[in-house]
């Protein structure tokens, strides 16, 4: 089943005409006013919406329907729109609804949203265009929702565990680096807690699985010695290329924000603060201008993140397009690189 069309924000075109067809009031019914979404239930039905005209009136003209969703406090000032076509009901799975709601809520957030249906007369050809200069809206309904952060699980052989002296050599709970199976380049941001980290790379979760160590000249292989980090404790980007058997590491001494949206002193980044419990998560609360920003490590473009298409997916992309801030205000900005293969950023407007 394909549901990519849910993300299209292009509005239905309403074409003025000299003749007007007045439509009756539309009543809508939701299967629930409280919706808690969990990734484990991704394919289950989360919400069903039914609608009908007041008094069950049957119309002789075709009508198009668009679902509008917004935060309760926004009162449809800038709603998300989802095309409903010409039917009289629609169902969404947990995953579909979670993806839609992430246009108004941050992944993993709870909140109150309002929904209503926008409707108008279609033209005779059955296209998405609507004839007549009158647009109608149903009454709004309040829904309490909780979303989830979609975490992709990487199965063997697309992950390697990094047991080492910084975590008692425990393969079961060791940090991991992961790879796209088509590229075969493993990576992850790992927090090493001691001054002289040593570790091995295990393709699996048991010492009996294939284990790699240092075999010289920045390369890894079986029966190698300990892999060592020189630079002290901290967060490091660790990469291992299975195509060349080369591995690298780079310490993340700072993570900052740069761009036209960021009030700056000179050309230095505005530094974010690491989370004390998880130093691979950084955040900052600051005033932003309308403009653009990006994240970068160590005041250098060697490691920098933007946001490529689809914009607004909250997934930071290496060297991606600048992230747009449309309205000046106070924001809390967060970058989470703690889950390999599942990086996330949030930019939340504060009251």
Residue pairs with C-beta under 8 A, 6 or more apart in sequence:
3 96
3 99
5 83
6 82
6 96
6 99
6 100
7 99
7 100
7 103
7 310
8 83
9 80
9 81
11 66
11 81
12 64
12 66
12 81
12 83
12 118
12 120
12 128
12 129
12 130
13 128
13 129
13 130
14 120
14 129
14 130
14 132
14 133
14 135
15 123
15 129
15 130
15 131
15 132
16 132
16 133
17 131
17 132
17 133
19 132
20 132
20 133
20 134
21 61
21 121
21 131
21 132
21 134
22 134
23 53
23 59
23 63
23 119
23 120
23 121
23 134
23 136
24 53
24 54
24 55
24 57
25 53
25 54
25 136
25 138
26 51
26 52
26 53
26 54
26 117
26 119
26 136
26 138
27 51
27 52
27 53
27 54
27 138
27 139
28 49
28 50
28 51
28 115
28 116
28 117
28 138
28 139
28 141
29 49
29 50
29 51
30 47
30 48
30 49
30 115
30 141
30 143
31 47
31 48
31 49
32 47
32 143
33 141
33 142
33 143
33 144
34 143
34 144
34 145
35 46
35 47
35 97
35 143
35 144
35 145
35 146
36 145
36 146
37 46
37 94
37 97
37 98
37 101
37 145
37 146
37 147
37 148
38 94
38 148
39 94
39 95
39 98
39 148
39 150
39 151
41 94
42 93
42 94
42 95
42 98
43 93
43 94
43 95
44 93
44 94
45 91
45 92
45 93
45 94
46 92
46 93
46 94
46 96
46 97
46 98
47 91
47 92
47 97
47 143
48 89
48 90
48 91
48 92
49 67
49 89
49 90
49 91
49 115
49 117
50 88
50 89
51 65
51 88
51 89
51 117
51 138
52 88
53 59
61 121
61 122
62 86
62 121
62 122
62 123
62 124
62 126
63 86
63 119
63 120
63 121
63 122
64 83
64 84
64 85
64 86
64 119
64 120
64 121
64 122
64 128
64 130
65 84
65 85
65 86
65 87
65 117
65 118
65 119
66 81
66 82
66 83
66 84
66 117
66 118
66 119
67 81
67 82
67 83
67 84
67 90
67 115
67 116
67 117
67 118
68 76
68 79
68 80
68 81
68 115
68 116
68 117
68 118
68 137
69 79
69 80
69 82
69 100
69 101
69 103
69 104
69 113
69 114
69 115
70 76
70 77
70 78
70 79
70 80
70 104
70 113
70 114
71 104
71 105
71 111
71 112
71 113
71 114
72 111
72 112
72 113
72 114
72 142
75 114
76 114
76 116
76 140
80 100
80 103
80 104
81 118
82 100
83 128
84 90
84 117
86 122
86 126
92 100
95 150
98 147
98 148
98 150
101 113
101 145
101 147
102 147
102 312
102 313
102 314
103 312
104 111
104 113
105 111
105 113
105 145
105 147
106 147
106 314
106 346
106 348
107 147
107 148
107 149
107 150
107 314
107 344
107 346
108 147
108 148
108 149
109 146
109 147
110 144
110 145
110 146
110 147
111 144
111 145
112 142
112 143
112 144
112 145
113 142
113 143
113 145
114 140
114 141
114 142
114 143
115 140
115 141
115 143
116 137
116 138
116 139
116 140
116 141
117 137
117 138
118 135
118 136
118 137
119 135
119 136
119 137
119 138
120 130
120 131
120 132
120 134
120 135
120 136
121 130
121 131
121 132
122 128
122 129
122 130
122 131
123 129
123 130
123 131
124 131
149 342
149 344
150 342
151 339
151 342
152 341
152 342
154 176
154 178
154 179
154 340
154 341
156 203
156 204
157 203
157 204
158 178
158 179
158 180
158 181
159 176
159 177
159 178
159 179
159 186
159 203
159 340
160 176
160 177
160 178
160 186
160 201
160 202
160 203
160 212
160 240
161 171
161 174
161 175
161 176
161 201
161 202
161 204
161 205
162 174
162 175
162 176
162 177
162 188
162 190
162 199
162 200
162 201
162 202
162 238
163 169
163 170
163 171
163 174
163 199
163 200
163 202
164 174
164 192
164 197
164 198
164 199
164 200
164 227
165 194
165 196
165 197
165 198
165 199
166 192
166 193
166 194
166 197
166 199
166 233
167 173
167 174
167 175
167 193
171 202
171 204
171 205
171 206
171 207
171 209
172 205
174 199
174 202
174 205
175 188
175 190
175 191
175 340
176 188
176 340
177 186
177 187
177 188
177 190
177 201
177 238
177 239
177 240
177 340
178 186
178 187
178 188
178 340
178 341
179 185
179 186
179 187
179 242
184 241
184 242
184 243
185 239
185 240
185 241
185 242
185 243
186 239
186 240
186 241
186 242
187 237
187 238
187 239
187 240
187 340
188 237
188 238
188 340
188 341
189 235
189 236
189 237
189 238
189 252
189 280
189 337
189 338
189 340
190 235
190 236
190 238
190 280
191 234
191 235
191 278
191 279
191 280
192 229
192 233
192 234
192 235
192 236
193 233
194 233
195 232
195 233
196 228
196 229
196 230
196 232
197 228
197 229
197 233
198 226
198 227
198 228
198 229
199 226
199 227
199 229
200 211
200 212
200 213
200 224
200 226
200 227
201 211
201 212
201 213
201 220
201 227
201 240
201 247
202 209
202 210
202 211
202 212
203 209
203 210
203 211
203 212
204 210
210 222
211 222
212 220
212 221
212 222
212 224
212 240
213 220
213 221
213 222
213 223
213 224
213 225
213 226
213 227
214 220
214 224
214 225
214 226
214 227
214 228
215 221
215 223
215 224
215 225
215 245
218 246
218 247
218 248
219 244
219 245
219 246
219 247
220 227
220 240
220 245
220 246
220 247
221 245
227 247
229 236
229 249
231 249
231 251
232 251
234 251
234 252
234 253
234 279
235 251
235 252
235 274
235 279
235 280
235 337
236 249
236 250
236 251
236 252
237 249
237 250
237 252
237 297
237 303
238 247
238 248
238 249
239 247
239 248
239 249
240 246
240 247
241 247
250 302
250 303
251 298
252 297
252 298
252 303
253 297
253 298
254 269
254 271
254 297
254 298
254 299
255 271
255 272
255 274
255 282
255 295
255 296
255 297
255 335
256 268
256 269
256 270
256 271
256 272
256 295
256 296
256 297
256 299
257 269
257 270
257 272
257 284
257 286
257 293
257 294
257 295
257 333
258 264
258 269
258 270
258 293
258 294
258 296
259 291
259 292
259 293
259 294
259 322
259 323
260 289
260 291
260 292
260 293
261 288
261 289
261 290
261 291
261 292
261 293
261 325
262 269
262 270
262 286
262 288
262 289
262 291
262 293
263 270
263 286
263 287
263 288
263 289
264 270
268 299
269 296
269 299
270 284
270 286
271 284
272 282
272 283
272 284
272 295
272 333
272 335
273 282
273 283
273 284
274 280
274 281
274 282
275 281
275 282
275 283
278 338
280 336
280 337
280 338
281 334
281 335
281 336
281 337
281 338
282 334
282 335
283 332
283 333
283 334
283 335
284 332
284 333
285 330
285 331
285 332
285 333
285 350
286 330
286 331
286 333
287 328
287 329
287 330
287 331
288 325
288 328
288 329
288 330
288 331
288 333
289 325
289 328
290 325
290 326
290 327
290 328
291 324
291 325
292 322
292 323
292 324
292 325
293 322
293 323
293 325
293 333
294 304
294 305
294 306
294 320
294 322
294 323
295 304
295 305
295 316
295 335
295 345
296 303
296 304
296 305
297 303
297 304
303 318
304 318
304 319
305 316
305 317
305 318
305 319
305 320
305 335
305 343
305 345
306 316
306 317
306 319
306 320
306 321
306 322
306 323
307 313
307 315
307 316
307 317
307 320
307 321
307 322
307 323
307 345
308 317
308 320
308 321
309 321
311 321
311 324
314 344
314 345
314 346
315 343
315 344
315 345
316 335
316 337
316 343
316 344
316 345
323 345
323 347
325 331
325 347
327 349
329 349
329 350
330 349
330 350
331 347
331 348
331 349
331 350
332 346
332 347
332 348
332 350
333 345
333 346
333 347
333 348
334 344
334 345
334 346
334 347
334 348
335 343
335 344
335 345
336 343
336 344
336 345
336 346
337 343
